[in-house]
Every structure is written in C-alpha cells, then in structure tokens.
Amino acid sequence: MVFGIVPLLLGLRLRRGGRGAAPSGAFVATVALLTAILVTCVSGWLMLTDLFWGSETMENIHKVAATVILVLVAGHVAGVVWESLRHR
C-alpha cells in the first residue's frame, strides 16, 4: 500500500501516455469534495440541535461549505469538458 501512496502524493503519472489528471490532483480533489460534503452534513445536523438552533455562525459555515461543493463540482465538469476536447 505504501508503494501506491508515495507516487500518488508525489504527483507521478502512473499511466502510459500521461493523459488525464495526475493521481495527486485526483486525490486532493476527492479529499476536498468529501471534506466539503462532511462539513455540510455536520453543520446542517448541528443547526437542528438545541445548542446551535438559530446560530448565524453555523448557518454561515453551512452556506460556505455548500458553495465550496458547487465550485468543486463546476470545476470538475469544466475539467472533464476541457480534457475531452483536448484529447480528440
């Protein structure tokens, strides 16, 4: 497992031809998206609890995390379109 993670973190292209995203970029994008989803879910749940009911700070955290998800998804779609046009 360590031998698979080291090249990934170093950004080495493991595939022939060098097409597509570098594995490290894919890893970072996946972690960023999953983190944003987790923050959105947890902050949404916390807003329903008695402790954070009506909390403007928690609402702002939730809004920012949701916006980050939308930006990451839009960036992903733009990257897919770019790569598909580039490799025709």
TABELKA-V555855 format. One record per residue. RES is the residue in one small letter. D_FIRST is the distance of its C-alpha to the first C-alpha in whole Angstrom. Layout:
res-><RES;RES>
d_first-><D_FIRST;D_FIRST>
This chain:
res-><m;v;f;g;i;v;p;l;l;l;g;l;r;l;r;r;g;g;r;g;a;a;p;s;g;a;f;v;a;t;v;a;l;l;t;a;i;l;v;t;c;v;s;g;w;l;m;l;t;d;l;f;w;g;s;e;t;m;e;n;i;h;k;v;a;a;t;v;i;l;v;l;v;a;g;h;v;a;g;v;v;w;e;s;l;r;h;r>
d_first-><0;4;5;5;6;9;11;11;13;15;16;16;17;15;18;21;24;22;24;23;21;18;15;15;19;17;15;18;20;18;18;22;23;21;23;26;26;25;28;31;30;30;33;35;35;36;39;40;40;44;42;41;44;45;43;43;40;38;40;39;35;35;37;35;31;33;34;31;29;32;31;28;29;32;29;27;30;32;28;28;32;32;29;31;34;33;31;34>
